[in-house]
Amino acid sequence: MKKLLYVNLLFILIITVYSCTVKESRMGDWEDNIKLSVKAVEFSSAGDSVTIKTGGSWWNIGGISVDSTNYYDFPGVNRQAVSYTLKKDCFDIQRRDNHTLFIKVLSNPLSVKRIITVGLEAGDYFDSVTITQKAK
């Protein structure tokens, strides 16, 4: 009886380990359908802006983070529209059309660098643009 119990436990262990194989790590289950022209930009402390082109047209801005503060809710903004603007104290981010993302960041008054991440999504594909702004 004990032998049967050990065989069953071994069988369950093998099935568990086999079923937990790690898939290739990707962001989402879809292939890159946003096709960003740039994924990382460095700005001066005085403030700057960048226009980023996309190869895909069916995307929207999912969220924005500034250092450790996340922004997901922008009341009154239809993020399914072709064009819209998302504004907070230190940034102005625009989806200008189906293929253009514009990011403007105001001056950084802090003595540490500022990291701004703009999250983009298109179906089940997620990507981002990271802005590193130099310290004052």
Beta strands, then each sheet from edge to edge (+ up, - down):
strand 1: 40-43
strand 2: 48-53
strand 3: 60-66
strand 4: 69-71
strand 5: 84-87
strand 6: 91-97
strand 7: 100-105
strand 8: 114-122
strand 9: 125-133
sheet 1: 1+ 9+ 8- 3+ 4-
sheet 2: 2+ 7- 6+ 5-
end
